[in-house]
Amino acid sequence: MSQEEKKVLIEARNLVKKYGEGEALMYALNDVSMKVYEHDFLVILGGSGSGKSTFLNMIGAIDKVDSGEIIVNGRDICKLKDSGLTLYRRNEIGFVYQFFNLINDVTVYQNVTLAPGSRNKERALSLLDRVGLLEKKDKFPRQLSGGQQQRVAIARALNKDSEILLCDEPTGALDDTSGKAVLKLLEEIHEEGKTIVLVTHTREIAQMANRVVTMKNGMVVSDVINEHIVKAEEVEW
């Protein structure tokens, strides 16, 4: 199936996000348009200040644009009220952060089950088994390594069973071995049908994607199909 024949899950149109004013005015996003297709493994690549994480936060409804549209399932989420945005975040997307965002004073198991939109407890246990951490379910995040904490964060996101998984520099705080384990898990999740949007400054990770968007200075500078996809275990950085 060609890209054009796939279902469009998210369409961002002419997004603008500004900070400051006058001589201090800065565009975090400057007329950014982009589509996320069903079953994409989309990597958004760019350096610090490129706008990639800002874009992810916009389609994840973590922050609001100054102008533009974000069409999800036929509706513009930029026009939703706070209650609608809460439901969108709860039911339609999962989010994996660079620094895990786990709750430190509850157990691993509770972290997976307490997230808004989480499914049943049996699924949480199954997901912890899937990410290789079932035996750690009664531990606290501070008792785990960084790579283990990120795998808990992925289990938490998957427990919502949303169609789209957004990943903000998911290997950024990890060593090479732990980072590769996380990439392998994301690769498996994608192969099972999940749509993944991953932002990174690491060009080598983009080799895993079927599609790579490059951003610079708040703008999209390229959007290409990757003809030579590399497996997670082959990625070196």
DAUR-V209044 format. One record per backbone hydrogen bond with DSSP energy under -0.5 kcal/mol. CO is the residue of the C=O (numbers start at 1). NH is the residue of the N-H. If there is no record, write none. Layout:
((CO & NH) (CO & NH))
This chain:
((2 & 5) (2 & 6) (3 & 6) (7 & 9) (7 & 38) (9 & 73) (10 & 36) (11 & 71) (12 & 14) (12 & 34) (13 & 69) (15 & 31) (15 & 32) (16 & 66) (16 & 67) (17 & 28) (17 & 29) (19 & 26) (21 & 24) (22 & 25) (26 & 19) (26 & 28) (29 & 17) (32 & 15) (34 & 12) (35 & 37) (36 & 9) (36 & 10) (37 & 40) (40 & 42) (40 & 196) (41 & 43) (41 & 210) (41 & 211) (42 & 44) (42 & 198) (43 & 45) (43 & 213) (44 & 200) (45 & 215) (47 & 50) (50 & 218) (51 & 55) (52 & 56) (53 & 57) (54 & 58) (55 & 59) (56 & 60) (57 & 62) (57 & 63) (58 & 61) (67 & 16) (69 & 13) (70 & 72) (70 & 77) (71 & 11) (72 & 75) (75 & 72) (75 & 77) (76 & 79) (77 & 80) (81 & 85) (82 & 86) (83 & 87) (84 & 88) (85 & 89) (86 & 90) (87 & 91) (88 & 92) (88 & 93) (92 & 164) (94 & 166) (96 & 168) (97 & 100) (99 & 101) (102 & 104) (103 & 106) (106 & 141) (107 & 111) (108 & 112) (109 & 113) (110 & 114) (111 & 115) (115 & 118) (120 & 124) (121 & 125) (122 & 126) (123 & 127) (124 & 128) (125 & 129) (126 & 130) (127 & 131) (128 & 133) (128 & 134) (129 & 132) (133 & 136) (134 & 137) (136 & 139) (137 & 109) (139 & 108) (140 & 143) (141 & 144) (145 & 149) (146 & 150) (147 & 151) (148 & 152) (149 & 153) (150 & 154) (151 & 155) (152 & 156) (153 & 157) (154 & 158) (155 & 159) (157 & 160) (158 & 161) (159 & 119) (163 & 195) (164 & 94) (164 & 166) (165 & 197) (166 & 96) (167 & 169) (167 & 199) (169 & 172) (171 & 174) (175 & 179) (176 & 180) (177 & 181) (178 & 182) (179 & 183) (180 & 184) (181 & 185) (182 & 186) (183 & 187) (184 & 188) (185 & 189) (186 & 190) (187 & 191) (188 & 192) (189 & 194) (190 & 193) (195 & 165) (196 & 42) (196 & 198) (197 & 167) (198 & 44) (199 & 169) (200 & 46) (201 & 203) (202 & 205) (202 & 206) (203 & 206) (204 & 207) (205 & 208) (206 & 209) (207 & 230) (210 & 226) (211 & 43) (212 & 224) (213 & 45) (214 & 221) (214 & 222) (216 & 219) (218 & 30) (219 & 216) (219 & 221) (222 & 214) (224 & 212) (225 & 227) (231 & 234) (231 & 235) (232 & 235))
